[in-house]
Structures are given as C-alpha cells and as structure tokens.
Amino acid sequence: MARTREFDTEAAVSRAMELFWTRGYEATSVRDLTGHLGIGQGSLYAAFGDKDGLYRAALEHYRTTLAAAALRSLDGGANARSAIRAMLVERVRIAVEHDGQGCLLVNSVCERLPGDPATRRTVRDVQDASQRALADVLRVAAGRGEISATRDPQTVAAFLVTFLNGLLVSSKITPDVRALEPLVEVALAALD
C-alpha cells in the first residue's frame, strides 16, 4: 500500500527555493535539501523525481511569486517613470538582502548556462513576460505624453530588462541599494 505524502510540497518548494537562492544549485546537495526541508531522501525523490526536479519547481515558484509580483507592481496606477523606478529599486533591494544573494533567476543563468536548456527556457519566459509588461506600460505612457514617443517601446523594454539583469549581477558585488539606486536614474533617461 502506497504511503501518503506527509509534508506540504508547496512549503517544501518555497524552502528549497530559499536554499538554492542562497547557495546555488551545485553547492546544494540532496543531503542539504532533505535536512533543510525536514524530509527524507525517499520523500524528496517521490515528490520531485530528483534534485533537478526540485530545482525546476523552485525556479517556477520564484517565477510565480517574486517575478510575478514585480510585474504586478507596474500596474500600480502611478505614472510610468515612477512605476518603473519603484520596480527596479525593489528588485535591487531584494537582491542585496542577505549580503547580496542576488536574483535567483539571474544566479541560475550565471551558474547553469549554457548547459541547462530548461533553465534557459524558464528565465527566457520570465524575461519575455517582463519585456511585454514594460512595453505595454511604455506604450500607454507615450500615448499620454508622460515619456518620449520617439523610441520603440519594445526596444526600451528590452533595454530595461537587460539593464536590470546587469544591475542584479552588480548587486552581488556591491550589495548596497544606496550605491546602486543612482544607476536606475541613469537607465530611466532612456524614457526621455
């Protein structure tokens, strides 16, 4: 008779996400995961297949929680420049927490690519969604005269996502929001 799962898989994925975010994929062993999650190795394998399956679930959890929250923040009703500034600064604030743990998705790209196509797909999906959301905000803002209408919104959105990725890598080197926030102002000049 099969045993029922005796742990909350959603909570386990969230806790695994934290561990992968802090330590990275390679430096996190199955033993680290089972100890951190308080589950047995058999339970981990039964629920997620293997370490890689749990990692995929952790990346997906990050995408649907923190990355999705960043996109929702763009719909806050503020003008485009203020909304984009707030989103960028908040992403940096999160990245510098815990002595510069960075962004889980950017960290995963730096650690796992080019050899991990599944990670590439996950991160590309998040970037594509971010670019679409930013481009939509920029189109509306240009139509209202809040920002310049001379630049292609899709190109500016791609620039902002690329800038943010670089900023998130820099946050690991310089985990100081006050040092990085002025760079956001420079990036926002692309809206002029």
Secondary structure as GFF3:
##gff-version 3
##sequence-region A 1 192
A	DSSP	alpha_helix	9	23	.	.	.	ID=ss1
A	DSSP	alpha_helix	30	37	.	.	.	ID=ss2
A	DSSP	alpha_helix	41	48	.	.	.	ID=ss3
A	DSSP	alpha_helix	51	62	.	.	.	ID=ss4
A	DSSP	pi_helix	63	67	.	.	.	ID=ss5
A	DSSP	alpha_helix	68	73	.	.	.	ID=ss6
A	DSSP	alpha_helix	80	100	.	.	.	ID=ss7
A	DSSP	alpha_helix	104	112	.	.	.	ID=ss8
A	DSSP	alpha_helix	117	143	.	.	.	ID=ss9
A	DSSP	alpha_helix	153	173	.	.	.	ID=ss10
A	DSSP	alpha_helix	177	188	.	.	.	ID=ss11
A	DSSP	three_ten_helix	189	191	.	.	.	ID=ss12
###
